[in-house]
Amino acid sequence: PATLPRRPCGPAWFVFSLHAPTSPAGGIAGNDGHDEIPDFNRTTAVLRFTDVVDSTGGDALADLQAQTTVTDGGAGGNVTVEFDNGASIVFEGMGTAGNTITDITQLVDDASQLIVTNS
C-alpha cells in the first residue's frame, strides 16, 4: 500500500478521486487505491472526495456514505474506510475506545473539513 507523506505545517489536504473504473483518468475506483495515512489530525486535516458516483440525485455525501464501510479498530488501532470497489484508506492509530468511528463524517471534527463532489 502507498503511505501518504507527512506535511510539516498547516492543514493537510487529502484528495481522493473516485473516477469510474472505465475512466481514462484512473482514480481510486477499480481497486486502484490502498492508502495509509499516518498521523492524521482530525482537527485540522481536510478530506476531499471527488467524482463520487451520483446515486441519490445530487447528495454527494449520502452517495459517499452509501459506497463506504468504516471500521474502527479500537483505541490506538486503525480506522479503515473500505469502498465498495475494493479500494481502502487506513487512518493509522486513529481508532477510539469503544469503536465510535462508524461513518466517514466522523473522521474529521468539523463538517467543513469533509468536501465531497459528485461526478
Salt bridges, closest charged atoms under 4 A:
ASP39 OD2 - ARG6 NH1 2.44
ASP51 OD2 - HIS19 NE2 3.14
ASP109 OD1 - ARG42 NE 2.78
